[in-house]
Amino acid sequence: MAFGTHFFVIKNYFLSLVLLLVLSCASTGSFTKLDSAVERTHYAESIELLEEKKYSLYSAEKDSVLYFLDKGMLSHYAGQYEESSALLESGERAIETAFTKSVSRDIGSYLLNDNMLEYPGEDYEDIYINTFNALNYYHRGEIEDALVEIRRMNNKLAYLATKYDLLVSELQQKALEEKLTQIPANPNAPAKFTDSALARYLGMLFYRADGLYDDARIDNEWLRLAFANAPQVYKHSPPSSIANELNIPKGKARFNIIAFSGLSPVKRSMEMRIPLPGSRWVKIALPELEHRRSEVTRIEAAFDHGESFNLELLEDLNAVAGETFKTRKNIIYLKSIIRATVKGLSSSVLDSAAKEAGGETGAILGLLSFITQIFAETSEQADLRISRYFPARAYVGGINLEPGVYSFTIKYYGGNNREITSLRYTDMPIAENVLNLAEAVCLK
């Protein structure tokens, strides 16, 4: 083969690798201005900014889930409940479609970096879509639809235990085909999180409002069991107000508050080295969840007539995110090892062939080996995509009141009992035998 032909082959091979590298390392635009508007509770402004930057923040082909979730959550905070429902439901369908594709996709595509594929959503995102859609329906006066969302959330939680079995089996088969007999063990065991105190709490309230007291009692019991069965998530005691939710004195009205604080985790990259035969190493890059700091340490509800009480932590959404991420992380870990090892072995094969061939052919094969090695190193990029605007924690409280019209303030406090922000509610009717629920949000 003439040198010019060799050069043409090398050039095209190199350009193909560069194209793959660019695609795998593609980054999104900056969320700085959008995050700033959210921190200032300017949710309508944040939605406008999101739309303005839509095409730089999200890939139309791969990031539809992120777009629907981010805009859906911001719409919820802005009180645009119908719009939020439509967006969250679109996000839910997109997650289901992306996951179905990941299961049915040819095994060879597992050699692609995850960030070159459609984002399938994290499990905690899929779960909490239904929580906030249930609240959307409550604010729209549609309790039956709110209950449907809670049931969907509970079904998803039950499905988590077996959701990834097929993917894991296929990856194990691929590892055997590639003769990868010494794969380092992942220290994170598969997570077992199959119930949510937040889902049970809302279910209890919605059933109670619908007059289904036996169903409300069952969710109250399951709420307490959730704490007992997942101590790695629920490291705190159940809120004391739970005990009184189904014991409302005759003639009294029950008033409940659910308050959210902080922001859900983002991802950072963690790099590792895996040994190969011949004193070679390959790099893998894994996504790690990174919690964002919240200023909030206490939330208080203060009525104008002088009565007040502190809300109590019900669910740490950060902890749920971390626990449910463990199973997917195992899959990402195995995929990354297979992908990086195949790339690394390709370089080794070319290097051995170069030494055997010698001369011009050997030099060309050596160059291909070098290019392949560089590509294997630089193309391993962790998929750091994740939605940004779910809250980090959910607090609740409840109190029995005389039916009437009330004005009150929900106050968020930080360290040294410093008031961070307050949310004012004026002339709210609180009636007997209905669900009187106020929602508050501070994402600081």
N, C-alpha and C positions, 0 to 999 in steps of 0.2 A: 504493500500500500504506500503510495507517495506521501511525502511529508505534508503537502497541502491538504490531502484528504484527511490525514491524521488530525491536522490543525482544525479542519472544519468539524470533525466529530467532537473534538475536545471543546471547541467554542460552543457548539450547540448543547453539549452535556452541561457545560458550566452555566450557560444561560438558563437552562431548565432548573438547575439547582438554585440559582439566584432567584428565579421567579417563585419557586416553592418557598424559599426563605422569606421573601417579601410578604407573601400571602400569610405565612405562619406567624410572622412578627407584626402584622398590621395592628396599629394601635388606634384607639378612639380619641376624640377630642377631649378638651378639658371640661370638667364639671364644676370648676371653681365658682363661677358666677351663679350657676344654678344652686349649688350647695349654700352659697351665701344668702340667697333669697329664701331658701328653706329654713335656714337658721334664724332668719328674721321673721319667720312665720308669714312671709309674703307668698302664699301658695299660688294665688292666681298669677302673680308675676313669674313664679318658677315654671308654671305650665307654659306661659308664653315663651320663656327662654328655652325650654325644652323643645318646643316646636321650631323655634328659630335655628337651633343647633342640631336638629334631628338627624340630618344626614352626616354630620361630623361625629356625633356621639354614638350612633348606631348604624350597623351595616344592615341594609334592607334585606339582604339574603340570609344573614346569619343571626341577627340580633332582635328579631321581632318580639321574642319573649321579654327581653329587657325593656324595650320601648313600651309595651303594653303594661308591664308591672310598674315601671317608674311613673308613667303618666297616670295609671289607674290609682296608685297610692296618693299622688299629689292631688288628684281630683277628689278623692275621698276627704283629704284634709281641708280642701277648699269648699267642702259642702256640696260639691257637684255629684250627688249620689247616683243619679241615673247614668251619667257619663262614666263614672267610676265603675259601675256594674258592667257596662258594655266593654270597657277596656280590660277589666280583670277577667271576664269570661273569655274574651279573645286570647288573653295570655294563657289561660288554663287550656284552651283548645290547642294553642301553639306548643305548649309543653307536652301535651299528649301526643301530638303529631311528631315532634322532634324525638321523643323517647321511642315511639313505634318505629321510626326510621332507624334509630340506633340499634334496635333489636334485630330488625330485618336486613340491615345493611350488610353487604358482603364483608367477610372477615378481613379481607385485604385492606379495607379502608381504615382498619384500626392502626395501620402504619402511618396515618395522617395525624398531625397534631390536632388536639381537640379544638383549638381556636380557629382551625380552618373549617370546622363543621358548624352546623346550627347549634346555638346554645339551647340545651334542653331544660334549663332551670334547675336550681337546687331543690331538694326535697322539702326543705322548710318553706321555700317560696311557694311551692305548689300547695302545701298545707294551709298556709296563712292567707292565700288568695280567698279561700272560703270564709275565713274569719271576718275579713273586712268586707266581703260581699254580703255576708249575713248582716253586718252592721249597716251597710248601704240599704238593704231591704227594710231593716227596722226603721231607719230614718224616713223611709218612704211609706211607712205604715203597712208593710206587707210581711206579717209575722210568719205566715205559712212558708213563703219563699225563703225567709231567714232560716227556718228550721231545715229546709231542704239543703241549704249550704252547710249547716252544721253536720248533717248526716253525711254529706259528701266528704267533709273533712275527716270524720271518724272512719269512713270506709278507706280513705287514702292511708290513714295511719295504720289500719289493720293490714293493708297490702304491703307496707314497707318491708315486712319480714321476708317476703319472697320476691320482691320486685326485681332484684338484680340477679336472680339465680341463673337464668339463661345466659345473660351476658358473661357472668363469671365462668360458666361451663365452656362457652365458646372460646374465651381467652385462654383457659387452661389447655384446651385442645390445640390452639395456635402455638402456645409455648412448647407443647410436645412436638409439634410439627417442625418447629425451628430448633429442636434439640436443646432447648434451654433448661437443662436439668438442675442447675444451681441458681435458683432465683432467691435472693435475700428475702427473709420474712418481713412483712410489714408489722411494726409494733402495735398498730391500731387494730384491735379486733372489731368485727362487724357490730354496729350499734343495734340496740334493741330499744326502740322508742315507739310504742304503739298506742299511746293515749295522751291527750292534751287536757290539762286542767282548764285552760282557757276555753276550749271547745265545749267541755262539759259545763262550765259556768254559764256560758251563753245559752247552751241548750236548756239548762235548768231554768233560766229566766224566761226564755221564749215559751217553753212548755207551761210554765206557771201562768204566763200571760194568756195562754190559749186555754186555760182551765184543765190541762192534762197533768194533774197533780202527781199521779203515780209515775209518769214518765219523768217529771221534774225530780221526784224523789230518787229515781234510779240514776239520773245524771249527777245528782248531789253525791250519791254514794261512789259513783265512778270517779268523780272529781277527787275525792279523798284517796281512792285506790291509786290514782295516777301519781300522787305524791309518794305513796308507799312503794310503788313498782318501779319508779325511775329516780332513785336518790341521787344519781349522777347529774340529773337535770334539776330536780327540786331539792335544793340544799337548804331551803327555808321551810318554815311551818306553813300549813294552809291558813289563809286569812281567817281571822276569828269571826268575821261577819257571816261566813258560810253557814254556820250553825243556826242562824236565825232567818235564813232566806225562805224557809217553808213554814215558819211559825209566826205569821203576821196576826196580831191581835185584831179581833173584830172591830170594825169602825176605823181602823188605821190604814194608812197608805204606805207602801214600801217604796223607798226611793233608793236607786242604785247609781253608782258612778263607776265608769271604767276609764282609766287614764293611762295614756301611753307616754313613754319617755325614751330619749336617746335614739340612736340610729343603728340599724342592723350592720353586721360585719362587712368588711371588704376583704379582698384577697391580696396576698403578697406571694412572691416566688421564693421557693426553697430549692437550692440546687444540691445534688448528690452525685457521687462518682461510683460507678459500678465496674469491677475488674473484668477484663476479657483475657483470653489466652494470649500468650506472647507478650506479657507485661504491658498490655494496653488497657486503657480505661475509657469509658464512655460517660458522658454527662446526662443526667435526667433532671428535669425541672418540674417540681410539683407545686400546685397551689396550696397555700395555707390560709385558713381564715384568720383575720386580724380584727379584733374588736375595736370599735371606735369609742373614745372616752366620752362619758356623759357627765354633765355637771350636776344632775339631779340626784339628791339624796333623800328627799322627803316630799310628799304631796299631801296637802291639807284641803279639806272642803270646809268653808266658813259661811254660815248662813247670816243674813242680815239681822235676824232676831237674836243672834248671839251664840247659837249652838255651833259646834265644830267637831270634826273628827279627822284623823289621819287615814289615808288610804294605805292598803297593805299589798305587798308584792304577791301577785298570783302566778305569773309565768315569766321566766327569763327567756325571751325569744332568742337571745344570743346563745344560751346554753342548748336550746333545742337545735339551733342551726349547727352548732359544733357537733352535737351527738349524731344528728342525721347525716352529716357530711362524712362521717367516718366510713360508711359503707361505700360511698362513691369514691372516696379517696383510695380505698383498696383497689378499686377497678382502675382508676387513673394510674396508680402506682404500677400495676401489672402491665397495662398498656404501654406505659412509658418505658419500662424495662425491655419489653419485646421490641418496641420501635427503635430505641437507642441501640440495642444489641444488634439488631439486623443491620442498621446503618454502620455500626462499628465493624461488624464482621465483613461487610462489603469492602470496607477500606483495607482490612487485613488480607482478604482474598486478592485484591488488586496488587497489594504490596508484595505478596508472595509470588504472584505471576510476574511482576516486574523483575524480581530478582532472578527468576528462572529464565526469563526471555533474554534479558540483557540487551545491549545495543540500543538502537532507536526505539524499537517496540517497548523495551523495558523502561526507557526514559518516559515514554508516553504513558505507559501503565502506572509508573511511579507518580507522574503528575496527576493522573486521575485518582490515584489512591490519596494523594495529598488533598486534592479538592474535595473528595468524598469525606475525608476526615474533618476538614474545616466545616463542611456543611453539617455533618453529624453533630459537631460541637455547637455551632451557632443556631441551628434550626430548632434545637430543643428549647422551646419557650413554654412556660406554664400558661394555661388558660386562666386569666385573671378576671374574666367577666362575671358579674354578679349584679343583681339589682341593688339600688342604693337607698331606698326610702321606706323600707319597712322599719317599724320601731324596734327598740332593743328590749323593752320591758313593758309588762302590763300590770297595772295596779287596780285594785277594786275596793269598794266599800259600800255599805248599805245601812240605812237607818229607817225606823218607823216614824211617821209623821202624821199629824192630823191632816186630812184632805184639805187642800187649799192652794193658794198661789204663793210661790216662794221666789226670792232672789238670793243668789249666793255667788261666792267666788271660789274658784279652784286655784290654789297657790302652789307653785313649784319652788322648792328651796334647794340650795346647794350647800357647800361647806360653810361652817360657822353660822348656820341658820340664815344665810343670805337669800333673800327672795330673788329668784331668777326671772320669773314671769308670773302673771296672774290672768286668769280667764274669767270674764264676767258673764253671768247668766241672770237675766232679768225677767221677772214675772212668768216663771215656769209653772204651769198647772200640774199639781201632783194629786192624782185621784186614786180612789180605792179600786181594787180588783183589776188593775191594768198594769202594764209595765211602764214604770217611770224611770227611764234610763238616760243619763247624761254622759256624753263622751268628751274627753279632753285630750289634747295632744301638745306635747312640748318636745321637739326633737333635738334639743340641746344636750 
